[in-house]
């Protein structure tokens, strides 16, 4: 066993940007004053999820859904090994963790879509309630996710948080991915930076940033007169 590259750069960037945008959107959810920030972080979150769904099809070995979405037998065997005190070691996500990833992506999609509809006055009060429920369920799942990461780090005596930062885990040389995918990672980071700076300058279309535009036209009523 040695240190091998497991998580490519786009997967790692996706993860920490997703965690940051979710945390930021959660913290700004209740106040009108921070509404624009909440919405922009919501779009960032949605874009990241869309990217991850694509990367699950075309990304490197351990990022692909086919490598970690396993049937019930594999999940049961993993859970049995966990309860028996000697958990199976998986280089990528373990079979239970794989389903947690699917659940996080599905709930993330529901949260983002219901948020978009609420913001654009589609679906009324029901949609607003749905958005709050989806976000609450997402937070609960994230807390379970963090607890599971800490627990499996302890059980496997391997720091999984550090692995999500450096990309390296313990494994055999032939199990390593060959390239960190610098180009796709840089493109993802550049897209997020470009989106956030356009949002900061208020340069996004109305459907994205309606309240920023409403506020601007309130201050400069003639801007939109043409
Ligand atoms: C301090 C907070 C967090 C820590 C320490 C953390 C840690 C981790 C670690 C270590 C993994 C890899 C698990 C494995 O080895 O199988 C992972 C995966 C994942 N986490 Fe987190 N996480 C955090 C917050 C979040 C949040 C807030 C979200 C969602 C909003 C999230 C969503 C995910 C997803 C979707 C994956 C799968 C990664 C992939 O394959 O693309 N995490 N997390």
Boltz pocket constraint, residues with backbone or C-beta under 6 A from the ligand:
constraints:
  - pocket:
      binder: B
      contacts: [[A, 11], [A, 14], [A, 15], [A, 18], [A, 19], [A, 20], [A, 22], [A, 23], [A, 52], [A, 62], [A, 63], [A, 92], [A, 93], [A, 94], [A, 97], [A, 100], [A, 101], [A, 104], [A, 105], [A, 142], [A, 145], [A, 146], [A, 149], [A, 160], [A, 161], [A, 162], [A, 164]]
      max_distance: 6.0
